[in-house]
Amino acid sequence: DQRHAHGHPGLRQEREAVVRPVRRGCACQGSAEPAADPAPVADPEPVVKPSPVDPPPQAAPRAALGPCLAHTLHYGPNDTAASAADRAALAALAGWLKGRDTGVIIRGYANAEGDAHTNLTLSHRRAQRARRRLVGAGVPADRLTVQALGEYAPLVGVLPSDGRNRRVELWLPEGGCPADLEGLQ
C-alpha cells in the first residue's frame, strides 16, 4: 500500500479487472485546489496464504550402504577372454540378477604396460565382453552400464604395471552386498 509521508492513501496503479474510484490529491495539506474527479484504479488481488499442509510420510531411513563389488574377473596380458571360473561366476551372477530389479556397473581396467589409449580400449573391450555374456544369460541390457578406466585406476598398494590391474569389476550400485550374493563373489 503506497501512502504519503503523513499516512493517507496515495495513488495506486495496478492492472486488474476490478476498478474503483480513488480521490486524487490530498485534502489534508490544505490545498486551495479542489480535488480532481476520481480516476479508476484497480483493487489489488487479496493475498491468499497457503494453508499449512502436513509433509508426506517419510519412509524409514535406510542404512547407508554403499556399492557392492559383486565379482572381479582377471585377465592375461592383452586378453579379453574370461577364464572358465569367471564365466561360471558371470552365469551365477546373471541368474541372481534375473530375479531382481537392480543394475550393474561393469568397470574395465588395464595395467600400465603399453600406451594409455591402447589400455583404455582394451579395458573397454573387456567390460563389453562381460556385458555381452550377462545379456546372453538373460540380464536386460538397459540395467548394465559399462565404464572403461584403462590404466587410470590401479588397485591401491599395487604398482600400475602389476598384472592384477588387468581386471573387470562388477558393481551393484547401492544397498550393500546382499547375503545371498556372497557365494557368487
C-alpha positions in Angstrom: 0.0 0.0 0.0 1.6 3.3 -1.1 1.0 6.1 1.4 2.1 9.8 1.7 4.5 10.5 4.4 1.7 11.5 6.7 -0.2 8.2 6.3 -3.0 8.9 3.8 -3.6 6.6 0.9 -1.9 7.8 -2.3 -2.3 6.8 -5.9 -2.1 3.2 -6.8 -1.7 1.8 -10.3 -2.2 -1.9 -10.8 -3.6 -3.9 -13.7 -6.6 -5.7 -12.5 -10.2 -6.4 -13.8 -11.9 -4.7 -10.8 -11.8 -0.9 -10.8 -12.9 1.5 -8.1 -12.6 5.3 -7.9 -9.8 6.9 -5.8 -9.6 10.5 -4.8 -6.7 12.4 -6.4 -4.8 14.9 -4.3 -4.6 15.1 -0.6 -7.1 17.4 1.2 -5.0 17.2 4.4 -2.4 19.6 3.1 -5.0 22.4 2.8 -4.6 22.7 -0.9 -6.7 25.5 -2.4 -7.4 23.4 -5.5 -10.5 21.3 -5.5 -9.9 17.6 -5.6 -9.9 16.2 -9.1 -12.5 13.8 -10.4 -11.9 10.3 -9.3 -9.8 8.2 -11.6 -10.2 4.4 -11.8 -7.6 2.3 -10.0 -7.6 -1.4 -9.8 -8.2 -3.2 -6.5 -5.4 -5.4 -5.5 -5.9 -9.2 -5.5 -6.3 -10.5 -2.0 -3.2 -12.3 -0.7 -4.1 -15.9 -0.3 -1.8 -17.6 2.2 -1.5 -21.4 1.7 -3.0 -23.4 4.4 -0.5 -25.5 6.4 0.0 -28.9 4.9 1.4 -31.9 6.7 4.5 -33.2 4.9 4.1 -36.6 3.3 5.0 -39.5 5.4 8.7 -40.4 5.1 9.9 -44.0 4.7 12.1 -45.2 7.5 15.7 -44.2 6.8 17.6 -46.9 5.0 21.0 -47.8 6.3 23.6 -46.0 4.2 25.1 -49.0 2.3 27.4 -48.2 -0.5 28.1 -50.1 -3.7 28.9 -53.8 -3.6 31.7 -55.4 -5.5 29.8 -58.4 -6.8 32.7 -60.1 -8.7 36.1 -59.4 -10.2 37.3 -61.1 -13.4 41.1 -61.3 -14.1 42.8 -61.3 -17.5 46.2 -62.1 -19.0 48.2 -59.5 -21.0 46.3 -58.1 -24.0 43.5 -60.7 -23.3 39.7 -60.1 -23.3 38.6 -63.7 -22.7 37.3 -64.6 -19.2 38.6 -67.8 -17.6 36.3 -70.7 -17.1 35.9 -69.9 -13.4 35.0 -66.3 -14.3 32.5 -67.4 -16.9 30.8 -69.6 -14.3 30.7 -66.7 -11.9 29.1 -64.5 -14.5 26.5 -67.1 -15.2 25.7 -67.4 -11.5 25.5 -63.6 -11.2 23.2 -63.4 -14.2 20.9 -66.0 -12.5 20.9 -63.9 -9.3 20.2 -60.7 -11.2 17.3 -62.0 -13.2 15.1 -62.2 -10.0 15.9 -58.6 -9.0 15.5 -55.1 -10.3 19.0 -53.9 -9.8 21.6 -52.5 -12.2 25.2 -53.5 -12.6 28.2 -51.2 -13.3 30.8 -53.1 -15.3 34.2 -51.4 -15.0 37.1 -52.5 -17.2 40.7 -51.8 -16.2 44.2 -52.5 -17.6 47.7 -52.3 -16.2 50.1 -49.6 -17.3 52.1 -51.7 -19.8 51.8 -50.2 -23.3 50.3 -46.8 -24.2 47.3 -45.2 -22.4 45.0 -45.2 -25.4 45.5 -48.9 -26.1 45.0 -49.7 -22.5 41.7 -47.7 -22.4 40.5 -49.5 -25.5 41.5 -52.9 -24.0 39.7 -52.2 -20.7 36.5 -51.2 -22.7 36.6 -54.4 -24.7 37.0 -56.5 -21.5 34.0 -54.7 -19.9 31.9 -55.0 -23.1 32.6 -58.7 -23.3 31.5 -59.3 -19.7 28.3 -57.2 -20.5 27.6 -59.4 -23.6 27.9 -62.5 -21.5 25.4 -61.2 -18.9 22.9 -60.1 -21.7 23.3 -63.5 -23.3 22.4 -65.1 -20.0 19.1 -63.1 -19.8 20.0 -59.9 -17.9 18.3 -56.9 -19.5 20.9 -54.7 -21.3 19.4 -51.5 -20.0 20.4 -52.5 -16.5 24.1 -52.8 -17.4 26.4 -49.8 -17.5 29.9 -50.2 -19.0 32.8 -48.0 -17.8 36.3 -48.2 -19.2 39.1 -46.8 -16.9 42.2 -48.2 -18.6 45.3 -47.8 -16.5 43.9 -44.8 -14.6 42.6 -46.6 -11.5 45.2 -49.2 -10.4 44.5 -51.2 -7.3 45.7 -49.5 -4.1 49.1 -50.7 -3.0 49.8 -52.3 -6.4 52.2 -51.0 -9.0 50.3 -49.7 -12.1 52.1 -52.3 -14.2 51.1 -55.2 -12.0 49.0 -57.8 -13.7 46.3 -57.7 -11.0 45.2 -54.4 -12.6 44.0 -56.3 -15.7 40.5 -56.8 -14.4 36.8 -56.2 -14.8 34.8 -55.4 -11.7 31.0 -55.9 -11.5 29.4 -53.5 -9.0 25.9 -53.3 -7.6 25.4 -49.6 -7.3 23.7 -49.3 -3.9 22.3 -51.2 -1.0 25.5 -53.0 0.0 26.1 -56.7 -0.7 23.1 -58.9 -0.2 23.7 -62.0 1.9 22.6 -64.3 -0.9 25.3 -62.9 -3.2 28.2 -64.0 -1.0 28.5 -67.3 -2.7 28.9 -65.6 -6.1 31.8 -63.4 -5.2 
